[in-house]
Amino acid sequence: MPLNELIPIINKLQEAFAPLGIAPIDLPQIAVVGSQSSGKSSVLEALVGYDFLPRGTGICTRRPLILQLLNEDVEQDWAEFAHSSKKLYSFDEVKRTIESETAKVAGTGKSVSSEPIILRVHSRNVVDLTLVDLPGLTKVPVGDQPQDIAEVIHKMVMEVIERPNCIILAVSAANQDIANSDGLQLARLVDPNGERTVGVLTKLDIMDAGTDARDVLEGRTYPLRHGYIGVVNRSQRDIDQGKSMMASMASEKKFFETHPAYSRVAHEQGSGFLSKRLNSLLEGHIRQVLPDISKKAKAMLREASEELTKYGDGGAQTSREQRAHVVSAIQGFCEDYKEAVLGVSRNLDDSRLYGSGCIREIFTSVFPDEVRQIDAKSELTDDDIHIVRRNAVGVKADLFVPNAAFETLVKRLIQKLEDPAATCVRLVSEQIKQVIQDVMRTCKEIGRYEHLKERVWQECMKLLGDKQREAAEFVQNIINMEVAYLNTDNPEFDTFRSGVYRLMAAHQGMAAAGGASEGSAGDRAAQPKPEAPAPDVTREGMVDAWVREKWKAHFVRIGTDRQLSLYVNKSDLTPIRSNALEECTVRQDAALGKTCLEISLMKRGWLSNGQETIRLRFASAEDAAAWSKSFQAASAAAREDEEERPESPRSSAAPGGGRGRAREQQAIRGARPHL
């Protein structure tokens, strides 16, 4: 390939990639970097030979300008912009176009934009060259510039010059210390060894008398591989007086040839030498990296062709063909969604939980954590349990703990599951929505058609909303079913049965104690837990008691304190029922056989008293007879003790009166602290 065709080929690729912002292939290019006062605009105008760049105070280059110089045999030099096919023969019009295009994107103030302007100049007085003029580096915002203007420009410049195939043209003013050059400082960040940096020194003609930049030009101060080139541009006075570019270049040549410090290197200085040097560097660099660029371009072309083949040739004319094409695109979307949910998608982000993995995390971790945060102790206080138990009893006195009280309390706790369950449904729905969004963004089949994409999104959201409501209703129904029926016959409940009995029996004792005492519930709960006494026992053992239409094993004890106590387990400290024996009568239940006894107890309430019957079943008739004798003997002894003790006025007035009532209150007070 001829060398004069290399740069035009790169130019075409550059124009093709321009709408993408950052080209997918690292193309060789020359980026012009410098501060606002370094004179880089004058350097570019000297390379073109025309005054075509906006000038003024402050920042002038507010959009990157891709300047493509094409050496062609034309009668009259002309220029054109990539966004327009109009040929411009007046470079004043070129300047106005740059200003107007900049204002369209970056506004009329001093803001900047990274969207480039592409300008092609056709002339026989230029060499084939491509330059990227970047906004001048600044440190302090002026006028209506945003406060972060310095960071914005710095980032914009770095995105261009950090690419390995970019040649950096660092423009610095010679009348300032080279160590303070913004362009060289920035170039050093990405090219610390100066392998791809070319230095340009401007304003050599206005240095202080007796000083020169020879040490810098010869690379003794800050060496660069491609060295430094000095130029002398037109001053503002020359521009105002209309000095031509040809006259300026003649003055520049005379300056270097006659200056005592630069005359020895005059043939390597000036704008003319700079353009030839840049052309040689760019062509050599292109020739070096062109095989790699060709390989990447062919790979991209192959991928694009495969993608276009997927989309079809666009020749679907009939309604049947169009319908088949739409169905195919939707099927592609469904396949991508299925892969994302199953965790086998090629676009899966492995840096975070995603899709089905996140949904599983919600089920196994998030939801259980929400349930564990429900504190049953704080939800049900002693007063709550006490009030519910008394409401379940109503106006009647209770012998055993009513089931209604237990069910009311448990149902209240089960209903606390509604919020965690609703949160679980919502989180799963949000994760599914995120998966749909990601698939919608990456699916190539459906991404081609915006209207179809929007319609599929609407249908997915409608379906997801319907299913979310159905799932929420289903979960609520499960909770309602659990609330509707409490299965206390479940074998797992036997583990907690004795604890439930003890808890409710303790609150049963609290109710009785509360009626006889003026202390508040809080005062009773604050009382210290006494050590349970070990009463003398005349007879005790495990028997079957008829409870809720079935026989269940209980522990019965007849104490020397003349009390009949009924426990769930032998190890329990608190009985579920305790009565004075003087109030009990025992008889053998002939209907159930000789192994059963029927015990009549006085059931006391706050408003009335009544009789209640307990049926006990023993292992044999002999055991039943022995227990009957023990009951009768202890009951007779208790009545004798009661008759010998005089009644106090307070005990006579109390329902049931006597020592038996005092013993019942003592038993209740003993049961209360075990809650």
ROMARTOR-351483 format. One record per residue (C-alpha): residue number from 1; x, y, z. Coordinates in Angstrom, 1 decimal, m for minus. Layout:
residues N
   seq       c1       c2       c3
   NUM        X        Y        Z
...
END
This chain:
residues 675
   seq       c1       c2       c3
     1      0.0      0.0      0.0
     2      1.4      3.4     m0.9
     3      2.4      5.6      2.0
     4      0.2      8.4      0.9
     5     m2.9      6.2      1.3
     6     m2.2      5.2      4.9
     7     m3.4      8.4      6.6
     8     m6.6      8.7      4.5
     9     m7.5      5.1      5.5
    10     m7.1      6.0      9.2
    11     m9.2      9.1      8.6
    12    m12.1      7.0      7.2
    13    m11.9      4.8     10.3
    14    m11.8      7.8     12.5
    15    m14.9      9.2     10.9
    16    m16.7      5.9     11.2
    17    m15.9      5.6     14.9
    18    m16.5      9.3     15.8
    19    m20.2      8.8     16.7
    20    m19.1      6.2     19.3
    21    m17.1      8.7     21.3
    22    m14.2      6.4     22.1
    23    m13.2      4.3     19.1
    24    m13.3      0.5     19.7
    25     m9.9      0.3     17.9
    26     m6.9      2.3     19.1
    27     m6.2      4.3     16.0
    28     m2.9      6.2     15.4
    29     m3.4      9.9     15.8
    30     m1.7     13.1     17.0
    31     m3.3     14.9     19.9
    32     m2.4     18.5     20.5
    33     m2.1     19.2     24.3
    34     m1.3     22.5     26.0
    35     m2.6     25.3     28.3
    36     m4.8     28.0     27.0
    37     m1.9     30.5     26.8
    38      0.6     28.1     25.2
    39     m0.2     29.2     21.6
    40     m1.4     25.7     20.2
    41     m4.1     27.3     18.1
    42     m1.5     29.4     16.3
    43      0.6     26.2     15.7
    44     m2.4     24.5     14.0
    45     m3.1     27.5     11.9
    46      0.5     27.6     10.8
    47      0.3     23.9      9.7
    48     m2.8     24.6      7.7
    49     m1.7     28.0      6.4
    50     m5.0     29.8      7.2
    51     m6.6     31.7     10.0
    52     m9.6     29.5     10.7
    53     m9.8     28.8     14.5
    54    m11.9     30.8     17.0
    55    m10.0     33.4     19.0
    56    m10.7     35.5     22.1
    57    m10.1     35.7     25.8
    58    m10.4     32.5     27.9
    59    m11.1     29.1     26.5
    60    m11.7     29.1     22.7
    61    m11.5     25.4     21.8
    62    m14.6     23.9     23.6
    63    m15.0     20.8     21.5
    64    m12.3     18.4     20.2
    65    m11.4     19.3     16.6
    66    m10.3     16.4     14.4
    67     m8.3     18.2     11.7
    68     m7.6     16.1      8.6
    69     m5.1     17.7      6.2
    70     m5.2     16.1      2.7
    71     m2.5     16.9      0.2
    72     m4.3     17.1     m3.1
    73     m3.7     18.8     m6.5
    74     m6.5     21.3     m6.4
    75     m6.8     24.7     m8.0
    76     m8.2     26.3     m4.9
    77     m7.9     25.2     m1.3
    78    m11.2     24.2      0.3
    79    m12.6     22.6      3.5
    80    m15.6     20.5      4.5
    81    m17.1     19.2      7.7
    82    m18.0     15.6      8.2
    83    m21.6     16.5      9.1
    84    m22.0     18.4      5.9
    85    m21.1     17.9      2.3
    86    m20.9     21.6      1.5
    87    m17.5     22.8      0.2
    88    m16.2     25.9      2.0
    89    m13.7     28.0      0.1
    90    m13.7     30.8      2.7
    91    m11.9     29.9      5.9
    92    m13.7     32.7      7.6
    93    m16.8     30.7      7.0
    94    m15.0     27.7      8.4
    95    m14.4     29.7     11.6
    96    m18.0     30.7     11.9
    97    m19.1     27.1     11.3
    98    m16.9     25.9     14.1
    99    m18.3     28.5     16.5
   100    m21.9     27.7     15.6
   101    m21.4     23.9     15.9
   102    m19.7     24.4     19.2
   103    m22.6     26.5     20.5
   104    m25.1     23.8     19.4
   105    m23.6     21.2     21.6
   106    m21.7     23.1     24.4
   107    m23.9     26.2     24.6
   108    m23.0     29.8     24.1
   109    m21.0     30.1     27.4
   110    m17.7     28.7     28.2
   111    m18.7     25.0     28.8
   112    m17.0     22.2     27.0
   113    m18.1     19.0     25.3
   114    m16.3     15.8     24.3
   115    m18.3     15.4     21.1
   116    m15.8     16.1     18.3
   117    m16.0     18.2     15.2
   118    m14.3     16.7     12.1
   119    m12.8     19.1      9.6
   120    m11.1     18.1      6.3
   121     m8.8     20.6      4.5
   122     m7.9     19.9      0.9
   123     m4.8     21.7     m0.3
   124     m1.6     21.2     m2.2
   125      0.3     23.2      0.4
   126     m0.2     20.8      3.2
   127      1.1     17.3      4.0
   128     m1.1     14.3      4.8
   129     m1.7     14.7      8.5
   130     m4.4     14.1     11.1
   131     m4.4     16.2     14.4
   132     m6.8     16.2     17.3
   133     m7.0     19.7     18.9
   134     m8.1     19.3     22.5
   135     m9.5     22.1     24.8
   136     m6.7     24.0     26.5
   137     m5.9     23.0     30.0
   138     m7.1     25.5     32.7
   139     m6.9     25.7     36.5
   140     m9.4     28.3     37.5
   141    m13.0     28.6     36.2
   142    m13.9     32.0     34.7
   143    m17.2     33.5     33.8
   144    m20.1     31.1     33.6
   145    m17.8     28.0     33.5
   146    m18.7     25.2     35.8
   147    m16.6     24.9     39.0
   148    m15.2     21.5     37.9
   149    m14.1     22.8     34.4
   150    m10.5     21.9     35.2
   151    m11.4     18.3     36.1
   152    m13.7     17.9     33.1
   153    m11.0     19.1     30.6
   154     m8.3     17.0     32.4
   155    m10.5     13.9     32.0
   156    m11.3     14.6     28.4
   157     m7.6     15.0     27.5
   158     m6.6     11.9     29.4
   159     m9.1      9.7     27.6
   160     m7.4     10.6     24.3
   161     m3.7     10.6     25.2
   162     m3.7      7.5     27.4
   163     m4.2      5.3     24.4
   164     m0.9      3.7     23.4
   165     m1.3      4.6     19.7
   166     m1.7      8.3     20.3
   167      1.3     10.6     19.6
   168      1.3     13.5     22.0
   169      2.1     17.0     20.7
   170      2.9     18.9     23.9
   171      2.9     22.6     23.2
   172      4.7     24.8     25.7
   173      5.5     28.5     25.9
   174      9.3     29.2     25.8
   175      9.0     32.3     27.9
   176      7.9     30.2     30.9
   177      9.8     27.6     32.9
   178      9.5     24.2     31.1
   179      9.0     22.5     34.5
   180      5.7     24.3     34.7
   181      4.4     23.2     31.3
   182      0.9     21.8     31.7
   183      1.2     19.9     28.4
   184      4.4     18.1     29.4
   185      3.2     17.3     32.9
   186      0.1     15.7     31.5
   187      2.1     13.8     28.8
   188      4.5     12.5     31.5
   189      1.6     10.8     33.3
   190      0.8      8.5     30.4
   191      4.3      8.5     28.7
   192      6.8      8.7     31.5
   193      9.8      7.8     29.2
   194      8.8     10.3     26.5
   195      8.6      7.5     23.9
   196      5.6      9.0     22.0
   197      5.7     12.7     22.9
   198      6.9     15.5     20.6
   199      7.7     18.8     22.2
   200      6.8     22.2     20.6
   201      8.2     25.4     22.0
   202      6.3     28.6     21.1
   203      7.0     32.3     21.8
   204     10.7     32.0     21.3
   205     10.8     35.6     19.9
   206      9.5     37.2     23.2
   207     11.8     35.5     25.7
   208     13.7     37.9     28.0
   209     16.8     39.5     26.6
   210     19.9     37.4     27.1
   211     18.0     34.1     27.5
   212     17.3     31.3     25.0
   213     15.7     27.8     25.0
   214     18.7     26.0     23.4
   215     19.1     23.6     26.4
   216     15.4     22.6     26.0
   217     15.6     22.2     22.2
   218     18.7     20.0     22.5
   219     17.0     17.8     25.1
   220     19.2     18.6     28.0
   221     16.5     19.9     30.3
   222     13.8     17.3     29.8
   223     14.7     14.8     27.1
   224     12.1     13.4     24.7
   225     12.7     10.6     22.2
   226     11.4     12.7     19.3
   227     12.9     15.9     20.6
   228     11.6     19.5     20.6
   229     10.8     21.8     17.7
   230     10.6     25.5     18.0
   231      8.2     27.8     16.2
   232      7.5     31.5     16.0
   233      3.9     32.3     15.5
   234      2.1     35.6     14.7
   235      1.6     37.9     17.6
   236     m1.8     39.4     18.4
   237     m0.5     42.7     16.8
   238      0.4     40.8     13.6
   239     m3.1     39.3     13.5
   240     m4.7     42.6     14.0
   241     m2.6     44.1     11.2
   242     m3.6     41.3      8.9
   243     m0.1     39.7      8.5
   244     m0.4     36.7      6.1
   245      0.7     33.2      6.9
   246      3.3     33.3      4.1
   247      4.8     36.4      5.5
   248      4.7     34.9      9.0
   249      6.6     31.8      7.9
   250      9.2     33.9      6.1
   251      9.7     35.9      9.3
   252     10.0     32.7     11.3
   253     12.6     31.3      9.0
   254     14.7     34.5      9.2
   255     14.4     34.5     13.0
   256     16.0     31.0     13.4
   257     18.7     31.6     10.7
   258     19.8     34.9     12.3
   259     19.5     34.1     16.0
   260     22.9     33.3     17.5
   261     21.5     30.5     19.7
   262     19.4     28.8     17.1
   263     21.2     29.3     13.8
   264     23.0     26.0     14.1
   265     19.7     24.1     14.4
   266     17.6     26.4     12.2
   267     17.1     23.6      9.6
   268     15.2     21.6     12.3
   269     13.0     24.4     13.5
   270      9.9     26.1     12.2
   271      6.4     25.2     11.2
   272      7.4     23.7      7.9
   273      9.8     21.3      9.5
   274      7.2     20.5     12.2
   275      4.5     19.5      9.6
   276      7.0     17.2      7.8
   277      8.2     15.7     11.0
   278      4.7     14.9     12.2
   279      3.8     13.4      8.8
   280      6.8     11.1      9.0
   281      6.0     10.1     12.6
   282      2.4      9.4     11.9
   283      3.0      7.4      8.7
   284      5.7      5.3     10.4
   285      3.4      4.7     13.3
   286      0.5      3.7     11.1
   287      2.7      1.3      9.1
   288      3.8     m0.3     12.4
   289      0.4     m0.9     13.9
   290     m1.6     m1.3     10.6
   291     m1.5     m5.2     10.7
   292     m3.0     m5.2     14.2
   293     m5.6     m2.6     13.2
   294     m6.5     m4.7     10.1
   295     m7.0     m7.8     12.2
   296     m9.2     m6.1     14.7
   297    m11.3     m4.4     12.0
   298    m11.9     m7.8     10.2
   299    m12.9     m9.4     13.5
   300    m15.4     m6.5     14.1
   301    m16.7     m6.8     10.6
   302    m17.3    m10.5     11.0
   303    m19.2    m10.0     14.3
   304    m21.3     m7.3     12.7
   305    m22.1     m9.6      9.7
   306    m23.1    m12.4     12.0
   307    m25.4    m10.0     14.0
   308    m27.0     m8.7     10.8
   309    m27.6    m12.3      9.6
   310    m29.5    m12.9     12.9
   311    m31.7     m9.9     12.3
   312    m32.4    m11.1      8.8
   313    m32.2     m9.2      5.5
   314    m35.1     m6.9      6.3
   315    m37.0     m8.2      3.3
   316    m40.1     m9.4      5.3
   317    m42.8     m7.8      3.2
   318    m45.9     m9.9      3.7
   319    m47.8     m9.8      7.1
   320    m47.0    m13.5      7.5
   321    m43.3    m12.9      7.2
   322    m43.4     m9.9      9.5
   323    m45.3    m11.9     12.1
   324    m42.8    m14.8     11.9
   325    m39.9    m12.3     12.3
   326    m41.5    m10.7     15.4
   327    m42.2    m14.2     16.9
   328    m38.6    m15.1     16.3
   329    m37.4    m12.0     18.1
   330    m39.7    m12.6     21.1
   331    m38.4    m16.2     21.3
   332    m34.9    m15.0     21.4
   333    m35.8    m12.7     24.3
   334    m37.4    m15.6     26.1
   335    m34.4    m17.8     25.7
   336    m32.1    m15.0     27.0
   337    m34.4    m14.6     30.0
   338    m34.4    m18.3     30.7
   339    m30.6    m18.4     30.6
   340    m30.4    m15.5     33.0
   341    m32.8    m17.1     35.5
   342    m31.0    m20.4     35.3
   343    m27.6    m18.7     35.8
   344    m26.1    m19.8     32.5
   345    m26.3    m16.5     30.6
   346    m23.2    m15.3     28.7
   347    m23.8    m11.8     30.0
   348    m24.0    m12.8     33.6
   349    m22.2    m10.5     36.0
   350    m20.1    m12.7     38.3
   351    m19.2     m9.8     40.6
   352    m22.5     m9.9     42.5
   353    m25.5    m12.2     43.3
   354    m27.8    m12.1     40.3
   355    m31.1    m13.7     39.2
   356    m31.8    m17.1     40.6
   357    m28.9    m16.8     43.0
   358    m30.3    m13.7     44.5
   359    m33.8    m15.1     44.7
   360    m32.4    m18.2     46.6
   361    m30.6    m15.8     48.9
   362    m33.9    m14.1     49.7
   363    m35.6    m17.4     50.5
   364    m32.8    m18.9     52.6
   365    m31.3    m15.9     54.3
   366    m33.3    m12.6     54.0
   367    m36.8    m14.0     54.8
   368    m35.6    m16.2     57.7
   369    m33.7    m13.2     59.2
   370    m36.9    m11.1     59.0
   371    m38.8    m13.9     60.8
   372    m36.2    m14.3     63.5
   373    m36.4    m10.6     64.2
   374    m40.0    m11.1     65.5
   375    m39.6    m11.0     69.3
   376    m42.5    m12.9     70.8
   377    m41.5    m11.7     74.3
   378    m42.0     m8.1     73.4
   379    m45.1     m8.8     71.4
   380    m46.9    m10.6     74.3
   381    m46.4     m9.1     77.8
   382    m47.6    m10.7     81.0
   383    m50.5     m8.3     81.1
   384    m51.5     m9.3     77.5
   385    m51.5    m13.0     78.4
   386    m53.4    m12.3     81.7
   387    m56.1    m10.3     79.9
   388    m56.6    m12.8     77.1
   389    m56.9    m15.7     79.5
   390    m59.5    m13.9     81.6
   391    m61.4    m12.8     78.5
   392    m61.5    m16.4     77.3
   393    m62.9    m17.5     80.7
   394    m65.6    m14.9     80.8
   395    m68.0    m14.9     83.8
   396    m67.2    m18.6     84.6
   397    m64.4    m19.9     86.8
   398    m61.8    m22.1     85.1
   399    m60.4    m25.4     86.3
   400    m58.0    m26.0     83.4
   401    m56.4    m23.5     81.1
   402    m58.9    m22.6     78.3
   403    m57.8    m23.5     74.8
   404    m59.3    m20.2     73.5
   405    m56.8    m18.1     75.4
   406    m53.9    m20.1     74.0
   407    m55.2    m20.0     70.5
   408    m55.8    m16.2     70.7
   409    m52.3    m15.6     71.7
   410    m50.7    m17.9     69.2
   411    m52.8    m16.5     66.3
   412    m51.7    m13.0     67.2
   413    m48.1    m14.2     66.8
   414    m48.8    m16.1     63.5
   415    m50.2    m12.9     62.0
   416    m46.9    m11.2     62.6
   417    m45.6    m13.3     59.7
   418    m47.6    m11.3     57.3
   419    m45.0     m8.4     57.0
   420    m41.9    m10.7     56.4
   421    m43.9    m12.7     53.9
   422    m45.1     m9.7     52.0
   423    m41.5     m8.3     52.0
   424    m40.2    m11.6     50.6
   425    m42.8    m11.5     47.7
   426    m41.8     m7.9     46.9
   427    m38.1     m8.6     46.9
   428    m38.4    m11.5     44.6
   429    m40.6     m9.5     42.2
   430    m38.0     m6.7     42.2
   431    m35.2     m9.1     41.4
   432    m37.3    m10.6     38.5
   433    m37.9     m7.1     37.2
   434    m34.1     m6.4     37.3
   435    m33.4     m9.6     35.3
   436    m36.0     m8.5     32.7
   437    m34.4     m5.1     32.4
   438    m30.9     m6.5     31.9
   439    m32.1     m9.1     29.3
   440    m34.1     m6.3     27.5
   441    m30.9     m4.3     27.3
   442    m28.6     m7.1     26.1
   443    m31.0     m9.0     23.8
   444    m29.9     m8.3     20.3
   445    m33.0     m9.9     18.6
   446    m35.4     m7.6     20.3
   447    m33.2     m4.5     20.8
   448    m33.4     m3.7     17.1
   449    m37.1     m2.7     17.3
   450    m37.8      0.0     19.8
   451    m41.6     m0.3     19.6
   452    m41.5     m4.1     20.0
   453    m39.1     m3.7     22.9
   454    m41.4     m1.2     24.6
   455    m44.5     m3.5     24.0
   456    m42.7     m6.6     25.4
   457    m41.6     m4.6     28.4
   458    m45.2     m3.5     29.1
   459    m46.5     m7.0     28.8
   460    m43.8     m8.4     31.1
   461    m44.5     m5.8     33.7
   462    m48.3     m6.5     33.5
   463    m47.7    m10.2     33.8
   464    m45.2     m9.7     36.7
   465    m47.7     m7.5     38.5
   466    m50.5    m10.0     38.1
   467    m48.3    m12.9     39.4
   468    m47.0    m10.8     42.3
   469    m50.6    m10.1     43.4
   470    m51.4    m13.8     43.0
   471    m48.3    m14.8     45.0
   472    m49.2    m12.3     47.8
   473    m52.7    m13.7     48.0
   474    m51.4    m17.2     48.1
   475    m49.0    m16.4     50.9
   476    m51.8    m14.6     52.8
   477    m54.1    m17.6     52.4
   478    m51.4    m19.9     53.9
   479    m51.1    m17.6     56.9
   480    m54.9    m17.5     57.2
   481    m55.1    m21.3     57.2
   482    m52.5    m21.5     59.9
   483    m54.5    m18.9     62.0
   484    m57.8    m20.7     61.3
   485    m56.7    m24.1     62.9
   486    m53.9    m24.7     65.4
   487    m52.9    m28.4     65.3
   488    m51.9    m29.1     68.9
   489    m52.1    m32.9     68.1
   490    m48.9    m32.6     66.1
   491    m46.1    m34.7     67.7
   492    m43.8    m31.8     67.6
   493    m46.2    m29.8     69.8
   494    m45.7    m32.4     72.6
   495    m42.2    m30.9     73.1
   496    m43.7    m27.6     74.1
   497    m47.0    m28.8     75.7
   498    m45.7    m28.8     79.3
   499    m44.2    m25.3     78.9
   500    m47.5    m24.0     77.6
   501    m49.4    m25.5     80.5
   502    m46.9    m24.0     83.0
   503    m47.1    m20.6     81.4
   504    m50.9    m20.4     81.3
   505    m51.3    m22.0     84.7
   506    m49.0    m19.3     86.2
   507    m51.2    m16.6     84.7
   508    m54.2    m18.4     86.1
   509    m52.6    m18.0     89.5
   510    m51.9    m14.3     88.7
   511    m55.6    m13.8     88.1
   512    m56.5    m15.2     91.6
   513    m53.8    m13.4     93.3
   514    m54.7    m10.2     91.6
   515    m58.2    m10.4     93.0
   516    m57.0    m10.8     96.5
   517    m54.2     m8.3     96.4
   518    m54.1     m4.6     95.7
   519    m50.7     m4.7     94.0
   520    m50.5     m3.9     90.2
   521    m49.5     m6.5     87.6
   522    m46.2     m4.7     87.2
   523    m45.6     m5.0     90.9
   524    m46.4     m8.7     90.9
   525    m44.1     m9.3     87.9
   526    m41.3     m7.5     89.7
   527    m41.5     m9.7     92.7
   528    m38.4    m11.9     93.2
   529    m38.9    m15.6     92.3
   530    m38.9    m17.7     95.5
   531    m37.5    m21.1     95.8
   532    m40.3    m23.7     95.4
   533    m40.9    m25.6     98.7
   534    m40.6    m29.3     98.8
   535    m43.9    m30.4    100.5
   536    m44.2    m33.6    102.5
   537    m45.9    m36.2    100.3
   538    m48.4    m38.8    101.5
   539    m49.0    m40.3     98.0
   540    m48.0    m39.4     94.4
   541    m47.8    m41.1     91.0
   542    m48.5    m40.9     87.3
   543    m52.1    m41.6     86.3
   544    m54.4    m40.9     83.3
   545    m56.7    m37.9     83.5
   546    m59.7    m37.3     81.2
   547    m58.9    m34.0     79.5
   548    m60.6    m32.7     76.4
   549    m62.4    m35.9     75.5
   550    m59.3    m38.1     75.8
   551    m57.1    m39.7     78.4
   552    m53.7    m38.0     79.0
   553    m51.0    m38.9     81.4
   554    m50.6    m36.5     84.4
   555    m48.8    m36.5     87.7
   556    m51.0    m36.5     90.9
   557    m49.8    m35.6     94.4
   558    m51.6    m35.8     97.8
   559    m49.5    m33.7    100.2
   560    m49.4    m33.6    104.0
   561    m50.5    m29.9    103.6
   562    m53.9    m31.4    102.7
   563    m53.7    m30.3     99.0
   564    m54.6    m32.2     95.9
   565    m52.2    m31.1     93.1
   566    m52.3    m32.0     89.4
   567    m49.2    m31.6     87.2
   568    m48.4    m32.3     83.5
   569    m45.0    m33.8     84.3
   570    m43.5    m35.0     87.6
   571    m40.6    m32.5     87.2
   572    m43.0    m29.5     87.0
   573    m42.7    m27.1     89.9
   574    m46.1    m25.5     89.3
   575    m49.4    m27.5     89.3
   576    m52.0    m26.9     86.6
   577    m54.6    m27.4     89.3
   578    m54.5    m27.4     93.2
   579    m57.4    m27.8     95.6
   580    m57.8    m28.2     99.3
   581    m58.8    m31.8    100.2
   582    m61.5    m30.7    102.6
   583    m63.4    m29.5     99.5
   584    m63.0    m32.8     97.6
   585    m65.2    m35.9     97.5
   586    m64.0    m39.2     95.9
   587    m66.1    m42.0     94.5
   588    m65.5    m44.9     92.2
   589    m66.9    m44.5     88.7
   590    m68.9    m47.7     88.1
   591    m69.6    m46.7     84.5
   592    m65.9    m46.7     83.6
   593    m64.8    m49.7     85.7
   594    m63.0    m50.4     88.9
   595    m59.8    m48.8     87.7
   596    m61.3    m45.3     87.6
   597    m62.1    m42.7     90.3
   598    m64.2    m39.6     90.1
   599    m63.2    m36.6     92.2
   600    m65.6    m33.7     92.8
   601    m63.9    m30.3     93.4
   602    m65.1    m27.0     94.5
   603    m64.6    m24.6     91.5
   604    m64.3    m21.1     92.8
   605    m64.8    m17.9     90.8
   606    m64.9    m14.2     91.5
   607    m68.6    m14.0     91.1
   608    m69.9    m17.5     91.9
   609    m68.8    m21.0     93.0
   610    m69.5    m24.4     91.5
   611    m68.7    m28.1     91.3
   612    m66.2    m29.6     88.8
   613    m65.3    m33.3     88.3
   614    m62.0    m34.9     87.5
   615    m61.8    m38.5     86.3
   616    m58.6    m40.5     87.0
   617    m57.7    m43.9     85.6
   618    m55.2    m46.2     87.3
   619    m53.3    m49.2     86.1
   620    m55.3    m51.7     88.2
   621    m58.3    m51.9     90.5
   622    m55.9    m52.3     93.5
   623    m54.2    m49.0     92.6
   624    m57.5    m47.3     92.3
   625    m58.7    m48.7     95.7
   626    m55.4    m47.6     97.4
   627    m55.6    m44.1     96.0
   628    m59.3    m43.9     97.0
   629    m58.4    m44.7    100.6
   630    m55.6    m42.1    100.6
   631    m58.0    m39.5     99.2
   632    m60.7    m40.2    101.8
   633    m58.2    m40.2    104.7
   634    m56.5    m37.0    103.7
   635    m59.9    m35.3    103.0
   636    m61.3    m36.4    106.4
   637    m58.1    m35.2    108.2
   638    m58.4    m31.9    106.4
   639    m62.0    m31.4    107.4
   640    m61.1    m32.1    111.1
   641    m58.4    m29.5    111.0
   642    m60.8    m27.0    109.5
   643    m63.4    m27.6    112.1
   644    m60.9    m27.1    115.0
   645    m59.6    m23.8    113.6
   646    m61.7    m20.7    114.4
   647    m62.7    m18.5    111.4
   648    m61.5    m14.9    111.1
   649    m63.9    m12.3    110.0
   650    m62.1    m11.8    106.7
   651    m62.0    m15.5    105.9
   652    m65.7    m15.9    106.8
   653    m66.7    m13.2    104.3
   654    m64.6    m14.7    101.5
   655    m66.3    m17.1     99.1
   656    m65.7    m20.6    100.4
   657    m64.0    m19.1    103.5
   658    m61.6    m20.9    105.9
   659    m58.2    m22.3    105.7
   660    m58.9    m23.9    102.3
   661    m59.2    m20.5    100.7
   662    m56.0    m19.3    102.3
   663    m54.2    m22.4    101.1
   664    m55.5    m21.9     97.5
   665    m54.2    m18.3     97.6
   666    m50.9    m19.6     98.9
   667    m50.7    m22.2     96.0
   668    m51.5    m19.5     93.5
   669    m48.9    m17.2     94.8
   670    m46.4    m20.0     94.7
   671    m47.3    m20.7     91.0
   672    m47.1    m17.1     89.9
   673    m43.3    m16.5     89.9
   674    m42.7    m19.5     87.7
   675    m44.1    m17.6     84.6
END
